[in-house]
Amino acid sequence: MKYVSTRGQSPALNFEDTMLTGLAPDGGLYVPESVPVFDAEQIAKLHGDDYESLAFKVMRPFTGDTFTDAEFEEIIARAYQNFGHIARAPLKQMDRGLWLMELFHGPTLAFKDFAMQLIGQMFQTVLERRGERITIVGATSGDTGSAAIEAFRGLENVDVCILYPHGRVSEVQRRQMTTPSEANVHALAVEGTFDDCQRHLKDMFADDAFRTDVRLAAVNSINWARVLAQVVYYWWASAALGDGTRKLSFTVPTGNFGDIYAGFIAKRMGLDVDRLVVATNQNDILRRALTTGAYEVGEVAPSISPSMDIQVSSNFERLLFDALGRDGDVVQSLMNDLKTNGAFHIPENARAYLAQHFDADMASEDETRDQITQTFEDTGELVCPHTAVGLDVAATHLDIATPMVALATAHPAKFPDAVEAATGIRPPLPKHMADLYDRSERVTQVDNDLAAIQKIIRGKRAK
Ligand SMILES: *Cc1c(COP(=O)(O)O)cnc(C)c1O
């Protein structure tokens, strides 16, 4: 299995190098050269599996000879052992023809744990074998940083430094980053905004000496291995609601397009998917792009579903590559338009391709709040604002002949203020996290200054 860049200018890599490289040198994203297709017999064999066994079968064709079967089984077992639910991704019926797939039972209570926990174990296995040690640096507005710290804590061959804007993340998010006590993970509170943190991160990657010195690596959502981990639960839903052959639709609260793109990969592997519905909040660049063909960057308007507040949806480039007949030159020229004009137009033939598979809709802030209230009244369930965006959109895309699975991307306790405002109930933390407010915190404050941040990262690594 080889991976190629969406911009067509970088050499093809195997799975191991794809995972360690992240972004392709030509600026593109790696995608499989061809997607393996499961036949009826392979699909039938997924039925009745536990999550880990199903994950092994779904992901194995993509990993080539990077891991032995025994290694890969061990990696998967360790990745999901700290989840708070035996089913890992349980499905709950919400209405006639509507199910919620709960992806928030991981250690940081958001779906990003599915990919990050797996990638942590995969990195450790590969680096140990190579005798290498790397430094992962990330910038976060909340969910990604806590998922990364949780996933890499205590791993021998990796140091992790996460930059977050001081005073601008929720208390749950901050505590998830600052309470792990392992010496290889570090939360850096930067006196600045999230954009400052991201800018410093970019500058660190552009600084060749620093990059080589600390063996800098990233695990942001463009890493192919993260997409792969998310393909699994689309198959899981299908095995849970039928025998893997029943046609389903999915609604996915969407920001960077990584999660729903994984659903598209599952479909290309042979999963019987009717519609993939993109649900956005008021930052609806994807809805506009899919309905009008114009991908136009605007200003980010902060919302109550902050993990979906984006301007540019990086993983969309992967889908564009397919929609454009896998022509890297065309992708490159559209991305140049985006860079120079802040916009590009999706060509007609590509729009037709997208329309075959995807629908898109948005939920306003009011609709999101109303949906949290309505869901509680109808079902007694508390849902987080991101999940509510999905449920609001799913309601208008129901087709009784085809079960709809809406993805619940975060636990309501991760966004307690919005949930309490809409329902009058403050959602409690689940059992495995109940003492979060009692654990002691460890954080390094740092000026909003690249040199100061680099000095701290070098120092942390030395220890
Ligand atoms: C990251 C995130 C999303 C958006 O997922 P993408 O893969 O970026 O589209 C939605 N909801 C929550 C809670 C998230 O943390």
The ligand as a MOL file (V3000), in Angstrom:
LIG
                    3D

  0  0  0     0  0            999 V3000
M  V30 BEGIN CTAB
M  V30 COUNTS 15 15 0 0 0
M  V30 BEGIN ATOM
M  V30 1 C -12.6750 18.3110 16.1080 0
M  V30 2 C -14.1320 18.2810 16.4440 0
M  V30 3 C -15.1370 18.3410 15.4430 0
M  V30 4 C -14.8090 18.5340 13.9760 0
M  V30 5 O -14.2330 17.3730 13.4060 0
M  V30 6 P -13.4420 17.4740 12.0210 0
M  V30 7 O -12.8050 16.1400 11.8220 0
M  V30 8 O -12.4240 18.5720 12.2040 0
M  V30 9 O -14.4300 17.7980 10.9480 0
M  V30 10 C -16.4600 18.2360 15.8390 0
M  V30 11 N -16.8010 18.1270 17.1400 0
M  V30 12 C -15.8760 18.0580 18.1330 0
M  V30 13 C -16.3220 17.9480 19.5410 0
M  V30 14 C -14.5130 18.1350 17.8190 0
M  V30 15 O -13.5980 18.0910 18.8110 0
M  V30 END ATOM
M  V30 BEGIN BOND
M  V30 1 1 1 2
M  V30 2 1 2 3
M  V30 3 2 2 14
M  V30 4 1 3 4
M  V30 5 2 3 10
M  V30 6 1 4 5
M  V30 7 1 5 6
M  V30 8 2 6 7
M  V30 9 1 6 8
M  V30 10 1 6 9
M  V30 11 1 10 11
M  V30 12 2 11 12
M  V30 13 1 12 13
M  V30 14 1 12 14
M  V30 15 1 14 15
M  V30 END BOND
M  V30 END CTAB
M  END
